[in-house]
Amino acid sequence: MDTNSGSVRTILHVIDALNIGGAQALLELLAAKTPRSRYRTLVCVLQPDTAVLSRIEAAGVKVFCLNRRRPGIVRPIDFISYFYLNIRDITRICYEHSVDVIHCHLSDAEFIGILAGCCCHVERIVSTVHYPALLPERKSGDIRNYLRIRTTRWLYRRTDTVIAVSDDVAEKLHTVFGLSLSQIRVIINGIDVDAIYHTQPNADLLKSLYATSGQRLITSVGRLMPPKGHRYLIEAMPAIRRQYPNARLILAGDGDLRRPLEARARELGVRDIISFLGSRSDIADILAVTDIFVLPSVSEGTSLALLEAMAAAKPIVATDIPGNSAVLRHATNCLLVPPADPDKLADAIAQLLKDPPTAAQYAQNAYQDVCRRYHIDQTISQLMEIWG
């Protein structure tokens, strides 16, 4: 396919949905901050969930919404049609807009975007793997996982680069899909550190969070899904409440586990001190009024929410898992605890609440680390080396 005659190259980002999430937050930053002098950015979203669409368009980026709901494989004709029509439409976009690079984000976008790129012979095909859970949770020996491994391996070998957002994700790509290490590039999803750091607390926001002046706010940000470990944080709250009656837990994010988590909070007698906010677009504002940020994940790539908490200079408690320990330093810029351990979570949160000077020092160290290592400008510079 013909590339642009000038020096500006066209990048088409393909993503499953534009709901609120880490991959979408990265795409929003890329839309705003990728240098216009070198690149024209386009976005194609497959599914109808478009919560952050307006923010990407506000950056002057054209978004193509294919608006197709993903059918289950139990409806094979609809399932095949979903993939075929999306590949056809992305191929058309590539030809009409002289796309040089297809950059895929999330699983459906990988299958569809890589095949579309092969069909129209774009110059480069890139895929970013945002999460360490590479396969659906199924019983050992399930043939569907075997087929997925074989298909994904075949697809990845038709890309120029597979980007992993952490060393842990890179290692799993190598061991699960057999990718050569030379094809994998680790690039951390950076954030807009300055914008987050300078966000000021808002008294009106406190009221909307059902919080009152003087309450100690413990915040966790992430989808309410099993890998995020919210259950263990909720189970830590009775112990926190006994020591700090003025503590309140803020959960920003939505997902399949919302009702079970609310039920568990009621069972433990702490539902009245937990605010389930659902999906939010004002995370920087929420962090600005937060006292302690907690990331209780049992599995994680590189959490954008964690980086944002570091940029907000907040004391952090997180689980000691590969994605987190690659970013954090125990007893230097955070406290790390074992995953799936409510008692240790409660102890660490209480330790920071009762020792404000140490908590403040950890927070400042975290801010300095995120400035040095995880600014979005660094991420874009590394991506530009791949895009060409």
N, C-alpha and C positions, 0 to 999 in steps of 0.2 A: 504494500500500500504506500502511496505517496505521503511523505511527511511535509510539514510546513516549509515553505520556501524561505521564510525569514529565520531569524535566530530564536524566536519564541517557540517553545515546544508545548504541545497540548497534552495534558495529563487528564485522563478520565478515571476518577475514583468510582468503583462499583461497591455498593454496600447493601446488605440485606434490608435494613430498615433504618430510619432516622429517629428512633426512639431515644430516650435519654440513657446514655451509657458511655463507657470508656472509649470505645472505638469511635462513637459519634462525636465525643468531645474532641478527640484528636482531629477528626475530619473538619470540625468547625474551626479549629485553630489553623489547620492547613489552608482552608479557604481564605482566611483573613490574612495570613502572614507569608504564604508562599510568594516569592518576589515576582511581581507582574512583568518586570523587565525581561525575565527569562522563561516564564511559564504562563500558559493559560490553563486555569483549573476548571474542570467540569466534574459534575457529580451525577451518578445514576443510582437511584434507589429502587429496589425491586418491589418492595411490599408497601402497603398503604400507610403504615405507621410513620408519620412525618412530624413528630413533635418539635424537632429542631430545624425543620426545613427553612423557616423564615429567617433564622439567624445565619444560616449559610448563604441564603439569597441576599441578605443584608450586606454581606461582604462582597457583593458584586459577582457571585459565582452562579452560573447557569446550572439548574438542577433538573434532570429528566426523571419524572416520576412514572414508573411503569404500572404501579397500583395493582399488582397481582398478589392475591392471597395464596400462600403456599399450601397446596393440598397434601394430605398424608399419602404415603406410599400404598395404602390400602385402596386408594382410588388410582390405579396405575395409568389410566388414560389421561386423567386430569394432571397427574404428577408429571408425566412425560410432556404434556402440552405446556405446563408451567415452565419447564426448562427450555423447551424448544422455542417458545415465543419470546422469552427473555433473551436468549442467545441471538435470535433473529433481530430483535430491536437494538441490542447493544452493537451488533455488527453494523447495522444501519447508521447508528450514531457515530461510530468510528469512521466510516467512509464519509459521511456528510460533514464532519468537523475535523477531518484530517488528524485523528488522534495518533500521537506518537507512542504513548505509554498507557497501558491499562494497569491500574493499581487496585487490587481487590482487598476487601475487608470483610471478614466473617464467612461462614461456611458456604451458604448458597452462592454468595458473590464469587467465591473461589471457583466453584464448579462452572458457573455460568460465565464469569469474566474471563477465565483462562481459556475456555473453549471458544468464546467469541474472539479473543485476541488471536488465537491460532487460525480461526476462519478468515480473518481479514488481514492477517500478517502484519500486526502492529510491530513497531521496532522493538519494544520491550514489554514484557509481562512481569509484574511484581505482585506478590501477595504478602500481606502482613497477618501473622497469626497472633491474635490478641490474648488468647487464654490457654492455660496449660492442659485443660481437659480436652484432649484431641479427639476422643471418641465418646459417644453416648454411654451412659451407665447401663450396661447389659450383662447378662450372665456370661461367665467364661465359656469360650467356645461358640458363642452366638455367631452364626454365619454372616449376619448383617455387618458385624464389625470386621470380619475377614474381608468381605467385599468392599467395605469402606476403605480399609487400609490399602488394598490393591488399587482401587480407583484413585484414591488421593495420591498415592505414590506415583501413579502414571501421570496424573495432572501436574503435580509439582515438578516433575522432570521436564515439563514443557514451559516452565517459567524461567526467567533469567535469574531472579533472586527471590528467596523466601525469607522474609524478615520476621524474626522472633523478638517479642517485646521484653524478654528476659533470658538469662542464661539457662534457666530451668526449662523454658519453652524450647529453646534451641536444642537442648539435650534430648528432650522427648521427640522432637522432630527427627532427630538422628536415629534414636533407638526404635521408635514406633514405625516410622515410615521409611527408614533406611536412607534418608537424604544424606548426601555427602556434606561434610562440614564446610567445604568450599562454596556450596550453594546457599548456605544459611548465613545471614548477617544479623547480629543482635543490635537493635536500635531501640532505646528506651523511648516510650511516648512522653515527650516533654510537655510542659505546661507554661502558661503565661504567668510567671512568678510575680512580676511587678504588679499586675492588676489585682491578683489575689492578696498580696501583702498589704496593699494600700486601701483595701476595703474596710470601711469604718463600721462599728457596731450600730445597729438600728433598733431603737427602743420599740418602735411599732412592730418590728419582726418578732421580738420577744413575746408580745401579746398573742400574735398569731400562732406561736409555738406552744401556747398554753403554759408559758413560763412566767415567773414573777421575778421581780428584782431580788437579788440575793441568792437565787437558786444556783446550784452547781450543775451546769449542763454538760452531759456526756453525750457525744455525738458519734454516730456511725453512718457512713454513706455507702450504699451499694444495693444492688438488686436483691430482693428477698428470695434467694435461691439457696439450695443446700451448700454449695461451695463457700458461701460467704459466712457461714457459721453464726448467724444472728441468734440462733437458739441458745448458744452457750453464753452470749452476752446477756440475754434476758434472764437466764438462770443464775447469772452473777448478781442480778439487781437486788434480790432480797438481802444479801449480805451487805451490799452497798447502802441500802436503805437503813439498815440497823445502825451503821456507823455514821451515815450522813443523811438524816431525814429530809434535808433540803435538796437532795440530788434528783435530777430528772434525766431520763434517757430520750434522746432525739434520734429517730431512725428515718433517714432520708433515702427513699427508694421504694420500688414496688416489685411485685413478683408473685409467683405461685404459692409461696409460703405465708403470705400475709395473714390469712385467716387462722391457720394453725399456730402461727407465732402469737397472734392476739389471744387465742385460746390458752396457750401456754402461760402467757403473762397473767391472765385471769386466774388460772390454777394456782399460781405462785403468789397471788395477792399484790401484784405490782402493776397491773394494767393502768391504774390511775396516775402513775408517774412515768408512763411511756407515751411519747407522741409518735404515732405512725403517720408520717407526712405524705407518703406516696412519692411519685417521681417529682423531682424539683429541678428547676433551672437556676436557682439562686444559691448554689452551694457556697460560693464565696461569702455571701451575706450570712449564711447559717454558721459557717466556720468563724466568722468575726465575733459571734456572741458565744462561742463554745469555750468551755473550760478544759475539757479533756477529749481528745479524739481517739476512738478505739476501732481497730480493724481486726475482727475475730475470725478471719477466713481460715478454712481448712485447706484451701487450694487457691492459688493466686498467681497471676503473671507478674506484671508490674502495675500496681494499682494506681490509677490516676487520682482517686480520692485520697490515697495516702500521700502522694506528692503534693496535692493541693493543701492538705493539712500541714505539711512541712512548710509550704510557702506562706501559709497563714501564721506561722510561728506558734503552733499549738503543741502542748505536751501530748505525747503519743504512747498508747499501749497497743501492741500488735502481736500477732502470733508468730512464732519462730518457725516459719516455713520458707522454702527457697526464695519465692518471689519477694517476700518481705525482708528477709535477712540480707539479700543482695543490696538493699537500699539503706537499711537501718543498722545502727550500731548500739547494741544493748548497753544500758547504763552510760551512754554517751549522748545519744540524741533521741532515746526512747527507752521503754521497758519492753522486752520480748518475753512472751510466755508460751508454754506448750499449747498446741491447738486442741480444741475440744475439751478444755479444762476450765469450767466456770469458777472454781475456787481460786485458781491462779490468776484468772482475769480480775476477779474481785479484789484480790490482794494487791495487784499492781495498780489498779485504778485508785484504791484507797491510799496507797503509798504516795502517789502523785498529788492527790487531793490534800493530804496532810502535810506535804512538804513543798509549799509554793516556790521557794528559791531554787530547789533542785529541778522542779518541773519547768521553771522558766529557763534555766540553763540548758536543759535538754531541748526545749523548744527553739532557743536561739541557735544551738548547734545544728538542729534539723534544718532551720532556715538557711544557714550558711551552706550546708551540704546541697540543698536543692538548687540554690543559686549557682553553685559551682558545676553541678553534674546534670541537671535535668531541665534546663531552660528550653523552651520550644525552638529557639533559634538554633540550638545545637542539633536538635532532632531534624530540622529542615535542612541544615547543612549536610548531614549524613544522607538524607533522602536524595538530595540533589546529586550526590555522587552516583547514586543508583539510577535515577531518572536520566542522567546525561544532559 
